[in-house]
Amino acid sequence: MTALQCFEAVARHMSFTLAAQDLFLTQGAVSKQIAQLEVMLCHPLFHRSPRGLSLTPAGKIYLFEVRTILDQVDASSRYVMGYGQASQTLHIAVQPTFGTCWLIPRLRDFMQTYPDIQVVTRSDARPFDLMQSRIDISLFYGNGSLPGADCHRLFEASVLAVCSPAYMRERVTDSLGALASQTLIQCASRPEIWRDWFLSQDFEAIDCYQGPRFDTFSMCLTAALEGIGIAIMPGMFARDALRAGALVQPWPYVQPSDGAYYVAHASHCAAEPKVRAFTDWVRAQALAGDGSV
């Protein structure tokens, strides 16, 4: 590591003297580290001339690799430093809007109940493969099936259309045809959601895939609040805005859920205390308040 740090510092300053000052070493010590590194690699890393230093082709390639390694070591060190007194780490994968709108507002209770468990979350619109990724828990919407996992149903999530009151005042939405002609905000992670909502009412909307597209329901929610158009999403995500009057339903129909939200963990990890603690906790949270409007 010392040799790598010396090489990076010399390459950054193009000076053995400045690199030595940066690392609180002598110039001779830095020169020795670089010389040993070049012998080990069987390649010179610097061109040395009266005009100064420059990287050789091998040095340029090596510098990229070395900086990647040093950055990873630094990030890993900071990562470990962030755990404080926690004795366990729980890695949770969660779909973005579910994490923002449902999990995080409740997570403080889990952290207070289990202060020895450090929570680390990752978000992705797709369910994680628990067998391939280093994830302890996955929270996802679907049919309750993941390879090699135990899936526990939390609740269903009915679907509705929402828009800002101002948007609704300026548009005609007195029929499904009129509503379908408006700006329909699309969610990239659920591209069929408008089509399914219309078809569940026996109406085929030809242009239901058209409209501004956003990655997540939380972005669609913000777009609806800003008056961009009509968004469609599980009602649980729009509940607070509907209650506050910031959003309204341009059409009263609520589509029954065709799937559910689940908490899942790898089958062979079911007995792990941290996994069991979170699974029991999140199921209790789900029972206390489901995903309805």
Residue, then its C-alpha position, 0 to 999 in steps of 0.5 A: m500500500t505504501a508503494l501504491q500511495c507513493f506512486e499515486a502521489v508522484a504521478r499527481h505532483m510529477s515530483f518526488t519532492l512534493a510527493a514526499q512532502d505530501l506523504f511525510l516521507t523522505q524523498g529517498a524513501v519515495s524513490k525507493q518505493i517507486a524503484q521497487l514497484e518498477v522492478m516488481l512490475c517489470h516496467p518503468l512507470f516514469h520517464r525521467s529527464p532533465r525537464g522533469l517526470s512524465l508517465t510511461p504508457a504502462g504508468k498511465i494504465y497503472l495509475f488508473e488501476v491504483r487510483t481505483i484501488l486507493d479510492q476503494v480502500d478509502a471508501s471501505s474504511r469510511y464505510v466501516m467507520g460509520y457503524g459506530q457501536a452497531s454489532q450487526t449489519l442488515h442489508i435491505a433492498v427496497q423499491p425506490t418509492f416504497g422505501t421513500c413513502w412507506l419504509i423510511p417513515r417507519l424505520r426509526d422505530f426499528m432502529q430504536t428497538y434494535p440499536d445493535i443492528q446497522v441498517v444499510t439500504r439499496s434501491d432498485a425498481r426490480p426485485f433483487d436476487l437474494m442468492q446472487s447479491r449481498i442482500d439480507i432482506s428484499l422488499f418488493y411488489g410482485n407475486g410473492s416468488l423469488p428464487g431460493a427465498d421465503c416471501h411473506r405477504l405484507f399487503e395489497a396495493s390498489v391503483l388509482a389516478v391522481c392529478s393536481p386540483a388546478y390541472m383538473r379544473e382546466r381539463v375535461t375528465d368526465s369520461l374515460g375517453a376524455l381522461a385518456s386524451q389528457t397528459l398521462i404521466q408514465c412510470a418506467s418501472r410499471p409500463e403497463i399500469w395505465r393499460d391495465w387500469f383502463l382495461s379493468q374498466d373494459f375500456e381500451a385506451i389506444d394512446c395510454y403508453q404516451g406521455p412524460r416518463f419517469d423512473t419511479f412512482s415518487m417522481c410521478l407523484t411529484a410531476a402530478l403535484e406540479g401539474i404536469g399531467i395525470a399520474i397513476m400509482p398505488g394509492m398508498f403513495a398518494r394517500d397523504a397528498l390526497r388527504a391534504g388536498a394537494l392531489v385529487q382523483p380525476w376519475p373515482y375508480v380504484q383498481p384492485s391490486d393484481g399483486a402485493y408487497y412482500v418482504a423476503h429473505a434467503s431461505h437459509c437465513a431464516a433463523e438469523p436473529k437480525v433477519r428474523a427481527f426485521t421480518d417480524w417487525v415489518r410484518a407487524q408494521a404492515l398489519a398496523g396499516d395496510g396499503s389502502v387509500 
